Amino acid sequence: MWCTRSAAERVYLARTLVSMSIYVLVTAVVSWIFAHRHPQGALVYLLAVLPTLPIFAVIASLGKYLVEEKDEFVRTVLVQCSLWATAVVLAFATCLGSLQKYVPSLNKSAGLQNYWVFVVWFLAFAAAQPLVRRRYK
Amino acid sequence: MKNRLRVLRAEKNWSQADLAERLEVSRQSVNAIETGKFDPSLPLAFRLARLFEMTIEQIFSDDASS
């Protein structure tokens, strides 16, 4: 059954859900601090980096899932999806960089912020799953 | 790589889910192996061979040798 989840996948989903919940909470708190408390000095750097830590945890949990998943077919599908997502992000970033360089109206301020790279990667990773799995049906 | 997995499974009257449970893999893994779209690793091939009490060569055949 396609919907049956392995123990490793259930742990991965739980880890990701916890990390994303922390991300939302930390982002909200940091945004509020920047809007209302106007931090100064080193605290600005610390607060700016803080929301990215749960994202590191999401990346780590995906890596751990790849190690812990016992089903080699599922691992193969995940690795292929990761490669597709990486290819999409590289192509997307290259294209965007070129547009920003040669199209005056698309300067850096009008472009996509760098922290969206992970979101694009994750969306491409999710979108690749049904496509990759279809190849094996 | 070709294999006789579907026939062997049918002889035992097992569904893909039954075989997947015995191998501790997902049903889609069994389906992908049966259709020849995914080649199992050597450890999984040995597990299959032990389950059907056969040698790996009796279950799988290289495309080049057929």
N, CA and C atoms of all chains as a GROMACS GRO file, in nm:
protein
  609
    1MET      N    1   0.083  -0.119   0.000
    1MET     CA    2   0.000   0.000   0.000
    1MET      C    3   0.087   0.125   0.000
    2TRP      N    4   0.050   0.218  -0.088
    2TRP     CA    5   0.134   0.336  -0.106
    2TRP      C    6   0.133   0.424   0.018
    3CYS      N    7   0.025   0.416   0.097
    3CYS     CA    8   0.013   0.508   0.209
    3CYS      C    9   0.074   0.450   0.338
    4THR      N   10   0.119   0.324   0.336
    4THR     CA   11   0.176   0.264   0.455
    4THR      C   12   0.309   0.330   0.486
    5ARG      N   13   0.325   0.374   0.610
    5ARG     CA   14   0.448   0.444   0.648
    5ARG      C   15   0.536   0.353   0.732
    6SER      N   16   0.665   0.355   0.702
    6SER     CA   17   0.759   0.279   0.783
    6SER      C   18   0.782   0.353   0.915
    7ALA      N   19   0.844   0.280   1.010
    7ALA     CA   20   0.874   0.343   1.140
    7ALA      C   21   0.965   0.463   1.120
    8ALA      N   22   1.064   0.447   1.031
    8ALA     CA   23   1.160   0.556   1.005
    8ALA      C   24   1.090   0.679   0.947
    9GLU      N   25   0.991   0.654   0.858
    9GLU     CA   26   0.919   0.767   0.797
    9GLU      C   27   0.833   0.838   0.901
   10ARG      N   28   0.771   0.760   0.989
   10ARG     CA   29   0.688   0.822   1.094
   10ARG      C   30   0.774   0.911   1.186
   11VAL      N   31   0.893   0.862   1.220
   11VAL     CA   32   0.985   0.940   1.305
   11VAL      C   33   1.028   1.067   1.230
   12TYR      N   34   1.058   1.051   1.101
   12TYR     CA   35   1.100   1.166   1.019
   12TYR      C   36   0.990   1.272   1.014
   13LEU      N   37   0.865   1.228   0.991
   13LEU     CA   38   0.754   1.323   0.982
   13LEU      C   39   0.733   1.394   1.116
   14ALA      N   40   0.747   1.319   1.226
   14ALA     CA   41   0.731   1.379   1.359
   14ALA      C   42   0.840   1.484   1.383
   15ARG      N   43   0.966   1.447   1.350
   15ARG     CA   44   1.078   1.541   1.367
   15ARG      C   45   1.056   1.667   1.284
   16THR      N   46   1.013   1.648   1.158
   16THR     CA   47   0.992   1.762   1.069
   16THR      C   48   0.880   1.852   1.120
   17LEU      N   49   0.772   1.789   1.166
   17LEU     CA   50   0.659   1.866   1.219
   17LEU      C   51   0.702   1.950   1.340
   18VAL      N   52   0.778   1.889   1.431
   18VAL     CA   53   0.827   1.961   1.550
   18VAL      C   54   0.918   2.077   1.507
   19SER      N   55   1.012   2.049   1.416
   19SER     CA   56   1.106   2.152   1.370
   19SER      C   57   1.033   2.268   1.303
   20MET      N   58   0.934   2.236   1.218
   20MET     CA   59   0.861   2.342   1.148
   20MET      C   60   0.776   2.424   1.245
   21SER      N   61   0.722   2.357   1.348
   21SER     CA   62   0.644   2.430   1.449
   21SER      C   63   0.734   2.528   1.523
   22ILE      N   64   0.855   2.480   1.558
   22ILE     CA   65   0.953   2.567   1.626
   22ILE      C   66   0.991   2.683   1.534
   23TYR      N   67   1.007   2.652   1.404
   23TYR     CA   68   1.043   2.756   1.306
   23TYR      C   69   0.938   2.868   1.303
   24VAL      N   70   0.812   2.828   1.295
   24VAL     CA   71   0.702   2.926   1.290
   24VAL      C   72   0.703   3.011   1.417
   25LEU      N   73   0.719   2.944   1.531
   25LEU     CA   74   0.718   3.015   1.660
   25LEU      C   75   0.837   3.112   1.670
   26VAL      N   76   0.957   3.063   1.639
   26VAL     CA   77   1.079   3.146   1.648
   26VAL      C   78   1.072   3.263   1.550
   27THR      N   79   1.023   3.237   1.428
   27THR     CA   80   1.011   3.344   1.328
   27THR      C   81   0.916   3.453   1.377
   28ALA      N   82   0.805   3.412   1.436
   28ALA     CA   83   0.707   3.509   1.487
   28ALA      C   84   0.769   3.592   1.600
   29VAL      N   85   0.840   3.525   1.692
   29VAL     CA   86   0.901   3.595   1.807
   29VAL      C   87   1.010   3.691   1.757
   30VAL      N   88   1.096   3.644   1.666
   30VAL     CA   89   1.206   3.727   1.614
   30VAL      C   90   1.149   3.848   1.538
   31SER      N   91   1.047   3.824   1.457
   31SER     CA   92   0.984   3.935   1.382
   31SER      C   93   0.928   4.039   1.479
   32TRP      N   94   0.864   3.992   1.585
   32TRP     CA   95   0.807   4.083   1.685
   32TRP      C   96   0.919   4.165   1.753
   33ILE      N   97   1.030   4.097   1.787
   33ILE     CA   98   1.142   4.166   1.854
   33ILE      C   99   1.199   4.275   1.762
   34PHE      N  100   1.218   4.241   1.631
   34PHE     CA  101   1.273   4.340   1.538
   34PHE      C  102   1.176   4.458   1.518
   35ALA      N  103   1.046   4.427   1.519
   35ALA     CA  104   0.947   4.533   1.496
   35ALA      C  105   0.928   4.623   1.618
   36HIS      N  106   0.939   4.566   1.738
   36HIS     CA  107   0.904   4.643   1.859
   36HIS      C  108   1.020   4.677   1.952
   37ARG      N  109   1.128   4.598   1.950
   37ARG     CA  110   1.238   4.621   2.045
   37ARG      C  111   1.364   4.679   1.979
   38HIS      N  112   1.370   4.673   1.845
   38HIS     CA  113   1.482   4.729   1.769
   38HIS      C  114   1.618   4.690   1.828
   39PRO      N  115   1.654   4.562   1.821
   39PRO     CA  116   1.781   4.516   1.880
   39PRO      C  117   1.903   4.581   1.812
   40GLN      N  118   2.013   4.584   1.885
   40GLN     CA  119   2.136   4.647   1.836
   40GLN      C  120   2.254   4.550   1.847
   41GLY      N  121   2.361   4.581   1.773
   41GLY     CA  122   2.488   4.509   1.786
   41GLY      C  123   2.480   4.362   1.749
   42ALA      N  124   2.552   4.282   1.829
   42ALA     CA  125   2.564   4.138   1.801
   42ALA      C  126   2.430   4.066   1.811
   43LEU      N  127   2.341   4.121   1.891
   43LEU     CA  128   2.208   4.060   1.909
   43LEU      C  129   2.131   4.053   1.777
   44VAL      N  130   2.155   4.151   1.689
   44VAL     CA  131   2.089   4.153   1.558
   44VAL      C  132   2.127   4.027   1.479
   45TYR      N  133   2.258   3.996   1.481
   45TYR     CA  134   2.308   3.879   1.407
   45TYR      C  135   2.250   3.750   1.467
   46LEU      N  136   2.252   3.744   1.599
   46LEU     CA  137   2.203   3.625   1.669
   46LEU      C  138   2.055   3.602   1.640
   47LEU      N  139   1.976   3.708   1.650
   47LEU     CA  140   1.832   3.697   1.626
   47LEU      C  141   1.802   3.665   1.479
   48ALA      N  142   1.881   3.722   1.388
   48ALA     CA  143   1.859   3.700   1.245
   48ALA      C  144   1.885   3.554   1.207
   49VAL      N  145   1.982   3.493   1.276
   49VAL     CA  146   2.019   3.354   1.244
   49VAL      C  147   1.927   3.253   1.314
   50LEU      N  148   1.869   3.295   1.424
   50LEU     CA  149   1.788   3.204   1.507
   50LEU      C  150   1.680   3.127   1.431
   51PRO      N  151   1.600   3.191   1.343
   51PRO     CA  152   1.495   3.115   1.272
   51PRO      C  153   1.549   3.008   1.176
   52THR      N  154   1.676   3.020   1.139
   52THR     CA  155   1.730   2.921   1.045
   52THR      C  156   1.767   2.789   1.114
   53LEU      N  157   1.785   2.793   1.245
   53LEU     CA  158   1.827   2.672   1.316
   53LEU      C  159   1.726   2.557   1.302
   54PRO      N  160   1.594   2.583   1.315
   54PRO     CA  161   1.499   2.473   1.293
   54PRO      C  162   1.503   2.419   1.149
   55ILE      N  163   1.540   2.506   1.053
   55ILE     CA  164   1.553   2.460   0.914
   55ILE      C  165   1.671   2.363   0.903
   56PHE      N  166   1.780   2.393   0.974
   56PHE     CA  167   1.894   2.300   0.978
   56PHE      C  168   1.847   2.165   1.032
   57ALA      N  169   1.758   2.173   1.134
   57ALA     CA  170   1.706   2.049   1.194
   57ALA      C  171   1.622   1.970   1.093
   58VAL      N  172   1.546   2.041   1.008
   58VAL     CA  173   1.466   1.973   0.904
   58VAL      C  174   1.560   1.903   0.805
   59ILE      N  175   1.667   1.972   0.766
   59ILE     CA  176   1.763   1.913   0.671
   59ILE      C  177   1.829   1.790   0.735
   60ALA      N  178   1.867   1.805   0.863
   60ALA     CA  179   1.931   1.694   0.934
   60ALA      C  180   1.836   1.575   0.949
   61SER      N  181   1.708   1.606   0.974
   61SER     CA  182   1.613   1.496   0.993
   61SER      C  183   1.590   1.421   0.862
   62LEU      N  184   1.597   1.492   0.749
   62LEU     CA  185   1.585   1.424   0.619
   62LEU      C  186   1.706   1.333   0.597
   63GLY      N  187   1.825   1.384   0.632
   63GLY     CA  188   1.946   1.303   0.620
   63GLY      C  189   1.940   1.180   0.708
   64LYS      N  190   1.890   1.198   0.829
   64LYS     CA  191   1.878   1.087   0.924
   64LYS      C  192   1.777   0.984   0.874
   65TYR      N  193   1.670   1.034   0.813
   65TYR     CA  194   1.568   0.944   0.757
   65TYR      C  195   1.628   0.857   0.646
   66LEU      N  196   1.711   0.920   0.563
   66LEU     CA  197   1.775   0.843   0.455
   66LEU      C  198   1.864   0.732   0.511
   67VAL      N  199   1.924   0.758   0.626
   67VAL     CA  200   2.011   0.657   0.689
   67VAL      C  201   1.926   0.550   0.758
   68GLU      N  202   1.818   0.593   0.823
   68GLU     CA  203   1.738   0.501   0.906
   68GLU      C  204   1.638   0.418   0.827
   69GLU      N  205   1.597   0.466   0.708
   69GLU     CA  206   1.498   0.392   0.629
   69GLU      C  207   1.559   0.258   0.582
   70LYS      N  208   1.492   0.150   0.620
   70LYS     CA  209   1.546   0.016   0.586
   70LYS      C  210   1.508  -0.029   0.445
   71ASP      N  211   1.402   0.029   0.392
   71ASP     CA  212   1.354  -0.012   0.259
   71ASP      C  213   1.440   0.053   0.151
   72GLU      N  214   1.520  -0.027   0.082
   72GLU     CA  215   1.615   0.029  -0.014
   72GLU      C  216   1.546   0.094  -0.134
   73PHE      N  217   1.428   0.045  -0.171
   73PHE     CA  218   1.354   0.107  -0.281
   73PHE      C  219   1.309   0.248  -0.242
   74VAL      N  220   1.256   0.261  -0.121
   74VAL     CA  221   1.212   0.393  -0.073
   74VAL      C  222   1.331   0.488  -0.066
   75ARG      N  223   1.446   0.435  -0.020
   75ARG     CA  224   1.569   0.517  -0.014
   75ARG      C  225   1.607   0.565  -0.154
   76THR      N  226   1.599   0.475  -0.251
   76THR     CA  227   1.634   0.510  -0.389
   76THR      C  228   1.543   0.622  -0.440
   77VAL      N  229   1.413   0.608  -0.412
   77VAL     CA  230   1.317   0.711  -0.456
   77VAL      C  231   1.351   0.846  -0.391
   78LEU      N  232   1.382   0.842  -0.260
   78LEU     CA  233   1.413   0.967  -0.188
   78LEU      C  234   1.540   1.033  -0.242
   79VAL      N  235   1.640   0.952  -0.270
   79VAL     CA  236   1.766   1.007  -0.323
   79VAL      C  237   1.741   1.070  -0.461
   80GLN      N  238   1.661   1.002  -0.544
   80GLN     CA  239   1.631   1.058  -0.677
   80GLN      C  240   1.552   1.189  -0.664
   81CYS      N  241   1.459   1.192  -0.568
   81CYS     CA  242   1.381   1.316  -0.546
   81CYS      C  243   1.474   1.429  -0.499
   82SER      N  244   1.569   1.395  -0.412
   82SER     CA  245   1.666   1.495  -0.364
   82SER      C  246   1.747   1.551  -0.480
   83LEU      N  247   1.788   1.461  -0.571
   83LEU     CA  248   1.867   1.506  -0.687
   83LEU      C  249   1.783   1.595  -0.778
   84TRP      N  250   1.655   1.558  -0.798
   84TRP     CA  251   1.567   1.642  -0.880
   84TRP      C  252   1.549   1.778  -0.816
   85ALA      N  253   1.527   1.780  -0.683
   85ALA     CA  254   1.507   1.906  -0.613
   85ALA      C  255   1.633   1.992  -0.621
   86THR      N  256   1.749   1.930  -0.608
   86THR     CA  257   1.876   2.004  -0.617
   86THR      C  258   1.893   2.060  -0.758
   87ALA      N  259   1.858   1.981  -0.858
   87ALA     CA  260   1.868   2.027  -0.997
   87ALA      C  261   1.775   2.146  -1.022
   88VAL      N  262   1.654   2.137  -0.969
   88VAL     CA  263   1.557   2.247  -0.986
   88VAL      C  264   1.610   2.375  -0.921
   89VAL      N  265   1.663   2.362  -0.797
   89VAL     CA  266   1.714   2.480  -0.725
   89VAL      C  267   1.834   2.540  -0.798
   90LEU      N  268   1.925   2.455  -0.845
   90LEU     CA  269   2.043   2.506  -0.916
   90LEU      C  270   2.002   2.579  -1.044
   91ALA      N  271   1.910   2.518  -1.119
   91ALA     CA  272   1.863   2.580  -1.243
   91ALA      C  273   1.790   2.712  -1.213
   92PHE      N  274   1.706   2.706  -1.109
   92PHE     CA  275   1.627   2.823  -1.070
   92PHE      C  276   1.719   2.937  -1.026
   93ALA      N  277   1.818   2.906  -0.940
   93ALA     CA  278   1.910   3.008  -0.888
   93ALA      C  279   1.996   3.066  -1.000
   94THR      N  280   2.040   2.981  -1.091
   94THR     CA  281   2.123   3.026  -1.203
   94THR      C  282   2.044   3.120  -1.293
   95CYS      N  283   1.920   3.078  -1.322
   95CYS     CA  284   1.832   3.159  -1.407
   95CYS      C  285   1.802   3.294  -1.341
   96LEU      N  286   1.770   3.288  -1.212
   96LEU     CA  287   1.737   3.411  -1.138
   96LEU      C  288   1.858   3.504  -1.132
   97GLY      N  289   1.976   3.446  -1.107
   97GLY     CA  290   2.100   3.525  -1.102
   97GLY      C  291   2.126   3.596  -1.233
   98SER      N  292   2.105   3.523  -1.342
   98SER     CA  293   2.128   3.580  -1.474
   98SER      C  294   2.027   3.692  -1.504
   99LEU      N  295   1.902   3.668  -1.465
   99LEU     CA  296   1.798   3.770  -1.484
   99LEU      C  297   1.833   3.897  -1.406
  100GLN      N  298   1.881   3.877  -1.281
  100GLN     CA  299   1.914   3.992  -1.196
  100GLN      C  300   2.033   4.069  -1.252
  101LYS      N  301   2.122   3.995  -1.320
  101LYS     CA  302   2.241   4.062  -1.375
  101LYS      C  303   2.209   4.144  -1.500
  102TYR      N  304   2.123   4.088  -1.588
  102TYR     CA  305   2.102   4.152  -1.718
  102TYR      C  306   1.972   4.232  -1.731
  103VAL      N  307   1.877   4.206  -1.642
  103VAL     CA  308   1.750   4.282  -1.650
  103VAL      C  309   1.752   4.389  -1.541
  104PRO      N  310   1.767   4.516  -1.580
  104PRO     CA  311   1.782   4.623  -1.480
  104PRO      C  312   1.668   4.630  -1.378
  105SER      N  313   1.546   4.599  -1.424
  105SER     CA  314   1.433   4.609  -1.331
  105SER      C  315   1.432   4.496  -1.228
  106LEU      N  316   1.509   4.391  -1.254
  106LEU     CA  317   1.514   4.278  -1.159
  106LEU      C  318   1.644   4.282  -1.079
  107ASN      N  319   1.668   4.391  -1.010
  107ASN     CA  320   1.789   4.395  -0.928
  107ASN      C  321   1.768   4.310  -0.804
  108LYS      N  322   1.867   4.304  -0.718
  108LYS     CA  323   1.862   4.214  -0.603
  108LYS      C  324   1.744   4.241  -0.510
  109SER      N  325   1.709   4.368  -0.495
  109SER     CA  326   1.600   4.398  -0.402
  109SER      C  327   1.467   4.347  -0.454
  110ALA      N  328   1.453   4.339  -0.589
  110ALA     CA  329   1.328   4.289  -0.646
  110ALA      C  330   1.329   4.136  -0.658
  111GLY      N  331   1.444   4.077  -0.641
  111GLY     CA  332   1.457   3.932  -0.657
  111GLY      C  333   1.412   3.855  -0.534
  112LEU      N  334   1.426   3.726  -0.546
  112LEU     CA  335   1.386   3.639  -0.437
  112LEU      C  336   1.494   3.640  -0.327
  113GLN      N  337   1.450   3.644  -0.201
  113GLN     CA  338   1.546   3.638  -0.090
  113GLN      C  339   1.610   3.499  -0.083
  114ASN      N  340   1.735   3.496  -0.036
  114ASN     CA  341   1.808   3.369  -0.035
  114ASN      C  342   1.743   3.261   0.050
  115TYR      N  343   1.674   3.302   0.158
  115TYR     CA  344   1.616   3.200   0.245
  115TYR      C  345   1.503   3.122   0.179
  116TRP      N  346   1.456   3.168   0.061
  116TRP     CA  347   1.354   3.094  -0.012
  116TRP      C  348   1.412   2.972  -0.083
  117VAL      N  349   1.544   2.966  -0.091
  117VAL     CA  350   1.608   2.854  -0.162
  117VAL      C  351   1.564   2.720  -0.102
  118PHE      N  352   1.562   2.715   0.031
  118PHE     CA  353   1.524   2.589   0.097
  118PHE      C  354   1.377   2.556   0.068
  119VAL      N  355   1.292   2.658   0.068
  119VAL     CA  356   1.148   2.636   0.041
  119VAL      C  357   1.131   2.581  -0.100
  120VAL      N  358   1.204   2.641  -0.196
  120VAL     CA  359   1.196   2.595  -0.336
  120VAL      C  360   1.244   2.450  -0.344
  121TRP      N  361   1.357   2.422  -0.272
  121TRP     CA  362   1.411   2.285  -0.273
  121TRP      C  363   1.308   2.188  -0.217
  122PHE      N  364   1.247   2.224  -0.105
  122PHE     CA  365   1.153   2.134  -0.038
  122PHE      C  366   1.028   2.112  -0.124
  123LEU      N  367   0.979   2.217  -0.189
  123LEU     CA  368   0.862   2.203  -0.277
  123LEU      C  369   0.895   2.114  -0.396
  124ALA      N  370   1.015   2.134  -0.453
  124ALA     CA  371   1.057   2.051  -0.566
  124ALA      C  372   1.074   1.906  -0.523
  125PHE      N  373   1.126   1.885  -0.401
  125PHE     CA  374   1.144   1.750  -0.344
  125PHE      C  375   1.007   1.681  -0.332
  126ALA      N  376   0.909   1.755  -0.282
  126ALA     CA  377   0.774   1.699  -0.264
  126ALA      C  378   0.709   1.671  -0.401
  127ALA      N  379   0.727   1.765  -0.494
  127ALA     CA  380   0.665   1.750  -0.627
  127ALA      C  381   0.728   1.634  -0.704
  128ALA      N  382   0.855   1.607  -0.678
  128ALA     CA  383   0.925   1.499  -0.752
  128ALA      C  384   0.878   1.360  -0.710
  129GLN      N  385   0.827   1.348  -0.588
  129GLN     CA  386   0.794   1.214  -0.534
  129GLN      C  387   0.694   1.136  -0.621
  130PRO      N  388   0.576   1.194  -0.653
  130PRO     CA  389   0.483   1.115  -0.736
  130PRO      C  390   0.539   1.088  -0.876
  131LEU      N  391   0.619   1.183  -0.929
  131LEU     CA  392   0.676   1.164  -1.063
  131LEU      C  393   0.778   1.052  -1.064
  132VAL      N  394   0.866   1.050  -0.962
  132VAL     CA  395   0.968   0.946  -0.954
  132VAL      C  396   0.902   0.810  -0.928
  133ARG      N  397   0.806   0.806  -0.837
  133ARG     CA  398   0.739   0.679  -0.804
  133ARG      C  399   0.665   0.622  -0.925
  134ARG      N  400   0.612   0.713  -1.010
  134ARG     CA  401   0.538   0.666  -1.128
  134ARG      C  402   0.626   0.587  -1.223
  135ARG      N  403   0.755   0.618  -1.223
  135ARG     CA  404   0.848   0.546  -1.311
  135ARG      C  405   0.859   0.399  -1.273
  136TYR      N  406   0.829   0.368  -1.148
  136TYR     CA  407   0.845   0.229  -1.100
  136TYR      C  408   0.715   0.152  -1.096
  137LYS      N  409   0.604   0.216  -1.137
  137LYS     CA  410   0.474   0.145  -1.131
  137LYS      C  411   0.460   0.046  -1.245
  138MET      N  412   1.711  -0.644  -1.520
  138MET     CA  413   1.725  -0.783  -1.476
  138MET      C  414   1.587  -0.851  -1.470
  139LYS      N  415   1.578  -0.970  -1.532
  139LYS     CA  416   1.449  -1.042  -1.529
  139LYS      C  417   1.439  -1.125  -1.402
  140ASN      N  418   1.317  -1.155  -1.363
  140ASN     CA  419   1.300  -1.241  -1.245
  140ASN      C  420   1.168  -1.318  -1.252
  141ARG      N  421   1.161  -1.422  -1.168
  141ARG     CA  422   1.041  -1.509  -1.166
  141ARG      C  423   0.958  -1.484  -1.041
  142LEU      N  424   0.974  -1.368  -0.986
  142LEU     CA  425   0.913  -1.339  -0.855
  142LEU      C  426   0.761  -1.349  -0.856
  143ARG      N  427   0.700  -1.296  -0.962
  143ARG     CA  428   0.553  -1.296  -0.969
  143ARG      C  429   0.500  -1.440  -0.971
  144VAL      N  430   0.567  -1.526  -1.048
  144VAL     CA  431   0.526  -1.667  -1.059
  144VAL      C  432   0.546  -1.737  -0.926
  145LEU      N  433   0.662  -1.717  -0.867
  145LEU     CA  434   0.694  -1.782  -0.739
  145LEU      C  435   0.598  -1.737  -0.629
  146ARG      N  436   0.566  -1.611  -0.631
  146ARG     CA  437   0.472  -1.556  -0.532
  146ARG      C  438   0.333  -1.617  -0.551
  147ALA      N  439   0.292  -1.629  -0.679
  147ALA     CA  440   0.161  -1.686  -0.710
  147ALA      C  441   0.154  -1.832  -0.666
  148GLU      N  442   0.265  -1.903  -0.683
  148GLU     CA  443   0.269  -2.045  -0.641
  148GLU      C  444   0.246  -2.059  -0.491
  149LYS      N  445   0.294  -1.962  -0.417
  149LYS     CA  446   0.276  -1.963  -0.270
  149LYS      C  447   0.141  -1.903  -0.230
  150ASN      N  448   0.070  -1.850  -0.330
  150ASN     CA  449  -0.059  -1.784  -0.306
  150ASN      C  450  -0.045  -1.662  -0.213
  151TRP      N  451   0.065  -1.588  -0.235
  151TRP     CA  452   0.090  -1.468  -0.156
  151TRP      C  453   0.054  -1.346  -0.239
  152SER      N  454   0.001  -1.246  -0.174
  152SER     CA  455  -0.017  -1.117  -0.241
  152SER      C  456   0.115  -1.041  -0.233
  153GLN      N  457   0.124  -0.930  -0.305
  153GLN     CA  458   0.246  -0.848  -0.297
  153GLN      C  459   0.266  -0.798  -0.153
  154ALA      N  460   0.154  -0.768  -0.089
  154ALA     CA  461   0.162  -0.720   0.051
  154ALA      C  462   0.215  -0.830   0.144
  155ASP      N  463   0.172  -0.954   0.118
  155ASP     CA  464   0.220  -1.068   0.199
  155ASP      C  465   0.373  -1.082   0.186
  156LEU      N  466   0.418  -1.079   0.061
  156LEU     CA  467   0.562  -1.094   0.036
  156LEU      C  468   0.639  -0.976   0.097
  157ALA      N  469   0.583  -0.857   0.081
  157ALA     CA  470   0.648  -0.737   0.137
  157ALA      C  471   0.662  -0.749   0.289
  158GLU      N  472   0.560  -0.801   0.352
  158GLU     CA  473   0.563  -0.817   0.498
  158GLU      C  474   0.671  -0.916   0.539
  159ARG      N  475   0.682  -1.027   0.463
  159ARG     CA  476   0.784  -1.128   0.494
  159ARG      C  477   0.925  -1.075   0.472
  160LEU      N  478   0.939  -0.986   0.375
  160LEU     CA  479   1.072  -0.930   0.344
  160LEU      C  480   1.102  -0.804   0.425
  161GLU      N  481   1.000  -0.753   0.495
  161GLU     CA  482   1.011  -0.629   0.571
  161GLU      C  483   1.047  -0.510   0.480
  162VAL      N  484   0.979  -0.507   0.366
  162VAL     CA  485   0.992  -0.392   0.274
  162VAL      C  486   0.852  -0.344   0.240
  163SER      N  487   0.842  -0.236   0.163
  163SER     CA  488   0.710  -0.185   0.125
  163SER      C  489   0.654  -0.266   0.008
  164ARG      N  490   0.521  -0.258  -0.010
  164ARG     CA  491   0.460  -0.330  -0.122
  164ARG      C  492   0.509  -0.273  -0.255
  165GLN      N  493   0.534  -0.142  -0.258
  165GLN     CA  494   0.582  -0.083  -0.383
  165GLN      C  495   0.721  -0.135  -0.421
  166SER      N  496   0.799  -0.175  -0.319
  166SER     CA  497   0.931  -0.234  -0.348
  166SER      C  498   0.912  -0.366  -0.421
  167VAL      N  499   0.821  -0.449  -0.369
  167VAL     CA  500   0.795  -0.579  -0.432
  167VAL      C  501   0.746  -0.559  -0.575
  168ASN      N  502   0.654  -0.464  -0.592
  168ASN     CA  503   0.600  -0.436  -0.726
  168ASN      C  504   0.711  -0.391  -0.822
  169ALA      N  505   0.797  -0.301  -0.773
  169ALA     CA  506   0.905  -0.249  -0.859
  169ALA      C  507   1.004  -0.359  -0.897
  170ILE      N  508   1.030  -0.452  -0.804
  170ILE     CA  509   1.121  -0.563  -0.834
  170ILE      C  510   1.055  -0.659  -0.933
  171GLU      N  511   0.928  -0.692  -0.907
  171GLU     CA  512   0.856  -0.785  -0.994
  171GLU      C  513   0.849  -0.737  -1.139
  172THR      N  514   0.826  -0.608  -1.156
  172THR     CA  515   0.814  -0.554  -1.292
  172THR      C  516   0.951  -0.531  -1.356
  173GLY      N  517   1.057  -0.560  -1.283
  173GLY     CA  518   1.193  -0.546  -1.336
  173GLY      C  519   1.241  -0.403  -1.344
  174LYS      N  520   1.168  -0.313  -1.278
  174LYS     CA  521   1.207  -0.171  -1.284
  174LYS      C  522   1.305  -0.132  -1.175
  175PHE      N  523   1.319  -0.219  -1.078
  175PHE     CA  524   1.413  -0.192  -0.968
  175PHE      C  525   1.488  -0.321  -0.937
  176ASP      N  526   1.620  -0.313  -0.943
  176ASP     CA  527   1.702  -0.430  -0.910
  176ASP      C  528   1.736  -0.428  -0.761
  177PRO      N  529   1.703  -0.538  -0.690
  177PRO     CA  530   1.731  -0.538  -0.547
  177PRO      C  531   1.881  -0.548  -0.519
  178SER      N  532   1.919  -0.505  -0.401
  178SER     CA  533   2.058  -0.520  -0.359
  178SER      C  534   2.086  -0.668  -0.336
  179LEU      N  535   2.213  -0.702  -0.322
  179LEU     CA  536   2.252  -0.842  -0.298
  179LEU      C  537   2.191  -0.895  -0.168
  180PRO      N  538   2.195  -0.818  -0.057
  180PRO     CA  539   2.132  -0.870   0.066
  180PRO      C  540   1.983  -0.899   0.050
  181LEU      N  541   1.911  -0.812  -0.023
  181LEU     CA  542   1.767  -0.836  -0.043
  181LEU      C  543   1.745  -0.955  -0.136
  182ALA      N  544   1.831  -0.969  -0.236
  182ALA     CA  545   1.821  -1.084  -0.326
  182ALA      C  546   1.844  -1.215  -0.248
  183PHE      N  547   1.937  -1.214  -0.153
  183PHE     CA  548   1.962  -1.332  -0.069
  183PHE      C  549   1.841  -1.361   0.020
  184ARG      N  550   1.779  -1.254   0.073
  184ARG     CA  551   1.659  -1.273   0.157
  184ARG      C  552   1.547  -1.337   0.076
  185LEU      N  553   1.531  -1.292  -0.049
  185LEU     CA  554   1.430  -1.350  -0.138
  185LEU      C  555   1.461  -1.497  -0.165
  186ALA      N  556   1.588  -1.523  -0.193
  186ALA     CA  557   1.628  -1.661  -0.224
  186ALA      C  558   1.602  -1.753  -0.104
  187ARG      N  559   1.634  -1.706   0.015
  187ARG     CA  560   1.610  -1.786   0.136
  187ARG      C  561   1.461  -1.810   0.157
  188LEU      N  562   1.382  -1.707   0.132
  188LEU     CA  563   1.237  -1.716   0.152
  188LEU      C  564   1.175  -1.821   0.060
  189PHE      N  565   1.221  -1.825  -0.065
  189PHE     CA  566   1.167  -1.921  -0.162
  189PHE      C  567   1.250  -2.050  -0.167
  190GLU      N  568   1.350  -2.060  -0.080
  190GLU     CA  569   1.439  -2.178  -0.073
  190GLU      C  570   1.497  -2.212  -0.210
  191MET      N  571   1.552  -2.110  -0.271
  191MET     CA  572   1.614  -2.125  -0.404
  191MET      C  573   1.747  -2.050  -0.405
  192THR      N  574   1.818  -2.064  -0.516
  192THR     CA  575   1.938  -1.981  -0.531
  192THR      C  576   1.896  -1.850  -0.599
  193ILE      N  577   1.982  -1.752  -0.588
  193ILE     CA  578   1.951  -1.622  -0.652
  193ILE      C  579   1.934  -1.641  -0.804
  194GLU      N  580   2.019  -1.727  -0.862
  194GLU     CA  581   2.013  -1.747  -1.007
  194GLU      C  582   1.882  -1.812  -1.052
  195GLN      N  583   1.819  -1.886  -0.961
  195GLN     CA  584   1.690  -1.948  -0.996
  195GLN      C  585   1.576  -1.846  -0.996
  196ILE      N  586   1.599  -1.734  -0.931
  196ILE     CA  587   1.495  -1.630  -0.926
  196ILE      C  588   1.524  -1.518  -1.027
  197PHE      N  589   1.651  -1.478  -1.030
  197PHE     CA  590   1.690  -1.365  -1.117
  197PHE      C  591   1.777  -1.414  -1.232
  198SER      N  592   1.759  -1.349  -1.346
  198SER     CA  593   1.850  -1.378  -1.459
  198SER      C  594   1.893  -1.246  -1.522
  199ASP      N  595   2.021  -1.243  -1.553
  199ASP     CA  596   2.078  -1.124  -1.616
  199ASP      C  597   2.024  -1.112  -1.759
  200ASP      N  598   1.992  -0.991  -1.801
  200ASP     CA  599   1.942  -0.970  -1.936
  200ASP      C  600   2.041  -1.021  -2.041
  201ALA      N  601   2.169  -1.006  -2.011
  201ALA     CA  602   2.273  -1.044  -2.106
  201ALA      C  603   2.279  -1.196  -2.126
  202SER      N  604   2.242  -1.271  -2.021
  202SER     CA  605   2.253  -1.418  -2.028
  202SER      C  606   2.130  -1.483  -2.093
  203SER      N  607   2.022  -1.404  -2.109
  203SER     CA  608   1.899  -1.465  -2.164
  203SER      C  609   1.893  -1.451  -2.316
   0.00000   0.00000   0.00000
